[in-house]
């Protein structure tokens, strides 16, 4: 099964676990030497993780192929011996990693990754909106200005097409990207500031890949089916405003009855930017508070009317308008709210007990990034995909690696001599 089969299955598993859990292959080497008194060179640990991760990628691709071959009626029913959860949520987002095998024409090594969480939630319906008033956190204008700036910078980076590198105005910023990237703890804290009690997560499953969006959408749908999500009583799909995210929903989840929900924080940042466009904080503050309260309470159409009136007042943006031109900000916000309005019925989502922010996927992207993202970390296509798969498996409450190692052991035949009993 490979050149590393002189290692016992337990040692292989521990080596791969450490190589995936810790920040580098070097750290895994040191931990193996300290805890197991086993000396393995760094390159061997890297090669082992790449091979095991690639085996998991092959299993994932086989599962997607088998799911694609099912008739529609079976795709909408739970698999045999799988009990459908009552309430579920699926949420995708993007991260990034550096590649060492890009064409010489690439301006930087940063590339897009895709991550998704599949959540089983505890049912928590309410007769009335459990939080009809806007939380105080979202009334702090200084904090909202900071949040808007960081969210929009993050969104600009994620907007790079698949296979295209991320670009920053300051090339030196790449060197500090793993710690200074916009999706920071501050953004996570803002999402946590939604004061009504969020739905309780029973179990989380994670996917991560470098695949293009259509392929990643199929991975998500196949995994969701395997967990019985298609037959759940209540299903949510939470995302930001990107066409990539909603394209996945449209192709793979809409026909299954997944309720589309726009992350409230993304909506807030557009509303804040439009309210302040061409105004001082003193002038724009009351406008922002009126608009964001209306959005929180599900009266998005009122905000669209006012944004349209303000846009008409300032006039259309000229062809050469920059992103910070008030006319361009208002035009962008008007288009954003109009396109996303059907996904912004927040009082209904709160009554149904569904999440209204993408906090779970944001934190998961960060957990994936701790292993694969860093100014000193460079991956080949195969090795990067293998590590993304292993890290996603490791973060999944369903513990797919447990079943994988059992299958792998059962496939092994013959008698082997190990260089260390474990």
Beta strands, then each sheet from edge to edge (+ up, - down):
strand 1: 87-98
strand 2: 110-121
strand 3: 201-209
strand 4: 234-239
strand 5: 259-262
sheet 1: 3+ 2- 1+ 4+ 5+
end
